[in-house]
Structure formats: structure tokens, C-alpha cells
Amino acid sequence: MFVRVLTFAVCLMLTVGSARAAEEYGTPAEAKAMLERVVTAIKANKAKALEEITKGEDGFKEKDLYAYCGGPDGNFTAHPKLVGKSLKDLMDKGTPPKPVGADVYKTAQEGKISEVSYMWPRPNDPEQKPVEKVLYVTKVSDQVCGVGYYK
């Protein structure tokens, strides 16, 4: 009987933990949908869209998902914390670090959503431990934009 109760308790903890993770972490489908909203918003009004993306307004920040864009000069034009800094020179947090920004610019194509994988800490992780992140990236107008989810 004790083994059954213990097994049930462990299964319940795993189910609750999985449900909590589902509420806390964005999915690949949610990341792609957010990037599609970025494209639509930039086409409608680029200046307003970049401001909303930076502020995380209008659905551009949900769970651990957030959008960002870089301009033709290689600098962030929209990001929760890095506007004005170089996206093109950005290195990931893996060991050894790899040039993720250069990959983003090289991969982004107008009218196509592609993927770039890199190591990056989750937002609000006090340990800042890098985990694998998959970025959906595209080019719209003169902007290179992406939304990534954590694996």
C-alpha cells in the first residue's frame, strides 16, 4: 500500500511540475506566432512596433518569450534591455561562446522564418545558467527580428 501511495505522490508531483512549466515557459508555436505578430506590426507601423516590442506591450512579451529586432547597422532597435547595443556582435553564453548575432543576421531572410540555436539564460534565472534556446528569425523591412523559446 505504501508503495502505491508513494508512486501516486511522485506521479502527482511530476504532473503538477509539468503543468507549472507549461504555464511558465513559452512553446515553439507561441514563439512563432509572436514573431508573425512582429512582422505584421512592423509592416503596419515600424516605429510604433519597435517601441511596443521594447516595452513588451501588445503581446510582445509572454511567459519567457520576448521579441527583439536589429537594424541595418547591426544594433538592437527593439529589445527589453539591449536597445542601441550591438546585436551583430552578440555572443551566446555557451562554452566556448559562439557569435549568435552574426548567425542571426546571416540567417534572416525576408518572407521566411528560419531557426538559430544558441545558449542563453532564461529571463529572471538568478543563477543565469545558459540553456539551449531556439530563435525563430526573419527579416521585415530593414529589420532583422526574432523570438526564441527555451528547450
C-alpha positions in Angstrom: 0.0 0.0 0.0 2.8 2.4 0.9 4.5 1.9 -2.5 1.2 2.7 -4.3 0.7 5.9 -2.3 4.3 6.9 -2.8 4.1 6.1 -6.6 0.9 8.2 -6.8 2.5 11.1 -4.9 5.5 11.1 -7.3 3.2 11.0 -10.4 1.2 13.8 -9.0 4.3 16.0 -8.3 5.5 15.3 -11.9 2.1 16.3 -13.3 1.9 19.5 -11.3 5.5 20.3 -12.1 4.8 19.8 -15.9 1.7 21.9 -15.7 3.5 24.7 -13.9 6.3 24.6 -16.5 3.7 24.8 -19.3 2.2 27.9 -17.7 5.7 29.5 -17.2 7.5 28.6 -20.4 6.6 29.5 -24.0 6.2 26.9 -26.6 7.7 26.8 -30.1 4.2 27.5 -31.6 3.8 30.5 -29.3 7.2 31.9 -30.3 6.4 31.5 -34.0 3.0 33.2 -33.5 4.7 36.1 -31.7 7.2 36.6 -34.5 4.3 36.6 -37.0 2.7 39.4 -34.9 6.1 41.3 -35.0 6.1 41.1 -38.8 2.5 42.3 -39.1 3.1 45.2 -36.6 6.3 46.4 -38.3 4.6 46.4 -41.7 1.8 48.4 -40.3 3.9 51.0 -38.3 7.6 50.3 -37.7 8.3 53.0 -35.2 5.3 52.1 -33.0 6.0 48.3 -33.3 9.7 48.8 -32.2 8.5 50.8 -29.2 5.9 48.2 -28.2 8.4 45.3 -28.7 10.9 47.1 -26.4 8.2 47.7 -23.7 6.8 44.2 -24.1 3.4 45.6 -24.9 0.7 44.3 -27.2 1.7 40.6 -26.7 5.4 41.0 -27.4 6.4 39.6 -24.0 4.6 36.5 -22.7 5.9 33.9 -20.2 9.6 33.6 -21.0 9.1 34.7 -24.6 10.0 38.1 -25.9 10.7 39.7 -29.3 13.6 41.7 -30.5 14.8 43.4 -33.6 18.1 44.8 -35.0 18.5 47.4 -37.7 20.8 47.6 -40.7 23.6 49.0 -38.6 23.7 45.8 -36.6 22.4 47.4 -33.3 19.2 46.4 -31.4 16.3 48.6 -32.4 13.9 46.8 -30.0 14.8 44.6 -27.0 13.7 44.6 -23.3 17.2 45.6 -22.2 19.7 46.0 -25.1 18.4 48.8 -27.4 21.3 50.6 -29.0 23.8 47.8 -28.3 25.2 45.5 -31.0 23.1 42.6 -32.0 25.5 41.7 -34.7 28.4 41.2 -32.3 26.4 39.4 -29.6 28.0 36.2 -28.4 26.0 33.4 -26.8 26.6 32.3 -23.2 27.9 28.8 -24.1 31.4 27.4 -23.5 33.0 28.4 -25.7 30.8 31.4 -26.7 29.7 31.4 -30.3 28.7 34.5 -32.4 25.0 34.3 -32.3 24.3 37.8 -33.6 26.3 37.2 -36.8 24.3 33.9 -37.3 21.0 35.8 -36.8 21.9 38.4 -39.5 23.2 35.7 -41.8 20.1 33.5 -41.4 17.3 36.1 -41.5 15.5 36.3 -44.9 12.5 38.4 -45.9 9.3 36.4 -46.1 10.8 33.3 -44.4 11.1 32.2 -40.8 14.3 30.3 -40.0 16.0 29.0 -36.9 19.2 29.8 -35.0 20.1 27.8 -31.9 22.3 29.2 -29.1 22.9 29.1 -25.3 21.3 31.8 -23.2 20.0 32.1 -19.6 16.2 32.2 -19.1 14.9 35.6 -18.0 14.8 36.0 -14.2 17.0 33.0 -13.6 19.0 34.0 -10.5 21.8 31.6 -11.5 22.0 32.9 -15.1 22.6 29.3 -16.2 22.7 29.1 -20.0 20.2 26.7 -21.6 19.6 25.9 -25.3 17.4 28.5 -26.9 15.9 28.2 -30.4 15.3 31.6 -32.1 12.8 32.0 -34.9 14.2 34.8 -37.1 13.1 36.7 -40.1 13.7 40.0 -41.9 11.0 42.5 -42.3 11.6 45.9 -44.0 15.1 46.8 -42.8 14.8 44.9 -39.5 16.1 41.5 -38.5 13.6 40.2 -35.9 13.4 37.2 -33.7 11.5 35.4 -30.9 13.1 32.5 -29.2 11.9 29.7 -26.9 14.0 27.7 -24.4 14.3 24.0 -24.7 
